[in-house]
Amino acid sequence: MGPLPTRKTSRRKTANRRAHDAHELKHLIRCDTCGEYKVAHRACPKCGTYNGREVIDVSEKK
């Protein structure tokens, strides 16, 4: 039999430990070309541009 906890962990202690476990939203910015929200440092999925250049041909999807 392995080692066991000496005392029961209180609800406050458990809540304090889990305070940093929440998922965060991705950092979204507006696209300079079309104005849609996109993830920073990624090509825009709506218009296919990144840093002022078209890098994805979006017309193929439709």
Phi and psi restraints in degrees (value plus and minus 20) as a CYANA .aco file:
   2 GLY   PHI    -101.4   -61.4
   2 GLY   PSI     157.9   197.9
   3 PRO   PHI     -88.7   -48.7
   3 PRO   PSI     123.3   163.3
   4 LEU   PHI    -137.8   -97.8
   4 LEU   PSI     138.2   178.2
   5 PRO   PHI     -82.8   -42.8
   5 PRO   PSI     117.7   157.7
   6 THR   PHI     -92.0   -52.0
   6 THR   PSI     -59.6   -19.6
   7 ARG   PHI    -150.3  -110.3
   7 ARG   PSI     137.0   177.0
   8 LYS   PHI     -90.2   -50.2
   8 LYS   PSI     116.4   156.4
   9 THR   PHI     -97.3   -57.3
   9 THR   PSI     106.2   146.2
  10 SER   PHI     -91.7   -51.7
  10 SER   PSI     142.1   182.1
  11 ARG   PHI     -84.4   -44.4
  11 ARG   PSI     -55.8   -15.8
  12 ARG   PHI     -85.8   -45.8
  12 ARG   PSI     -63.2   -23.2
  13 LYS   PHI     -83.3   -43.3
  13 LYS   PSI     -61.6   -21.6
  14 THR   PHI     -84.9   -44.9
  14 THR   PSI     -63.0   -23.0
  15 ALA   PHI     -85.1   -45.1
  15 ALA   PSI     -59.7   -19.7
  16 ASN   PHI     -84.4   -44.4
  16 ASN   PSI     -57.3   -17.3
  17 ARG   PHI     -87.9   -47.9
  17 ARG   PSI     -57.5   -17.5
  18 ARG   PHI    -106.1   -66.1
  18 ARG   PSI     -18.1    21.9
  19 ALA   PHI     -83.9   -43.9
  19 ALA   PSI     -44.8    -4.8
  20 HIS   PHI    -119.7   -79.7
  20 HIS   PSI     -12.9    27.1
  21 ASP   PHI    -109.9   -69.9
  21 ASP   PSI     -23.2    16.8
  22 ALA   PHI     -88.6   -48.6
  22 ALA   PSI     124.7   164.7
  23 HIS   PHI     -97.8   -57.8
  23 HIS   PSI     121.6   161.6
  24 GLU   PHI    -123.6   -83.6
  24 GLU   PSI     130.8   170.8
  25 LEU   PHI     -93.7   -53.7
  25 LEU   PSI     130.7   170.7
  26 LYS   PHI     -88.8   -48.8
  26 LYS   PSI     129.6   169.6
  27 HIS   PHI     -95.9   -55.9
  27 HIS   PSI      91.1   131.1
  28 LEU   PHI    -124.0   -84.0
  28 LEU   PSI     121.4   161.4
  29 ILE   PHI    -150.5  -110.5
  29 ILE   PSI     147.6   187.6
  30 ARG   PHI    -108.5   -68.5
  30 ARG   PSI     120.1   160.1
  31 CYS   PHI     -90.8   -50.8
  31 CYS   PSI     118.0   158.0
  32 ASP   PHI     -89.0   -49.0
  32 ASP   PSI     -50.2   -10.2
  33 THR   PHI    -103.0   -63.0
  33 THR   PSI     -73.9   -33.9
  34 CYS   PHI    -128.3   -88.3
  34 CYS   PSI     -35.1     4.9
  35 GLY   PHI      66.4   106.4
  35 GLY   PSI     -19.0    21.0
  36 GLU   PHI     -96.7   -56.7
  36 GLU   PSI     136.2   176.2
  37 TYR   PHI     -95.8   -55.8
  37 TYR   PSI     120.1   160.1
  38 LYS   PHI    -167.4  -127.4
  38 LYS   PSI     142.8   182.8
  39 VAL   PHI     -94.5   -54.5
  39 VAL   PSI     118.6   158.6
  40 ALA   PHI     -82.2   -42.2
  40 ALA   PSI     124.6   164.6
  41 HIS   PHI      43.2    83.2
  41 HIS   PSI      10.3    50.3
  42 ARG   PHI    -153.9  -113.9
  42 ARG   PSI     138.7   178.7
  43 ALA   PHI     -90.1   -50.1
  43 ALA   PSI     127.1   167.1
  44 CYS   PHI     -92.9   -52.9
  44 CYS   PSI     105.0   145.0
  45 PRO   PHI     -91.6   -51.6
  45 PRO   PSI     -39.3     0.7
  46 LYS   PHI    -100.5   -60.5
  46 LYS   PSI     -70.5   -30.5
  47 CYS   PHI    -129.2   -89.2
  47 CYS   PSI     -32.7     7.3
  48 GLY   PHI      58.8    98.8
  48 GLY   PSI      -0.7    39.3
  49 THR   PHI    -123.9   -83.9
  49 THR   PSI     131.6   171.6
  50 TYR   PHI    -165.4  -125.4
  50 TYR   PSI     105.2   145.2
  51 ASN   PHI      38.1    78.1
  51 ASN   PSI      17.2    57.2
  52 GLY   PHI      64.4   104.4
  52 GLY   PSI     -21.3    18.7
  53 ARG   PHI    -137.2   -97.2
  53 ARG   PSI     129.3   169.3
  54 GLU   PHI    -104.0   -64.0
  54 GLU   PSI      96.5   136.5
  55 VAL   PHI    -131.8   -91.8
  55 VAL   PSI     -36.4     3.6
  56 ILE   PHI    -146.6  -106.6
  56 ILE   PSI     111.8   151.8
  57 ASP   PHI    -104.1   -64.1
  57 ASP   PSI      82.0   122.0
  58 VAL   PHI     -99.5   -59.5
  58 VAL   PSI     -40.1    -0.1
  59 SER   PHI     -87.5   -47.5
  59 SER   PSI     -39.7     0.3
  60 GLU   PHI     -90.7   -50.7
  60 GLU   PSI     -49.1    -9.1
  61 LYS   PHI     -88.1   -48.1
  61 LYS   PSI     -52.6   -12.6
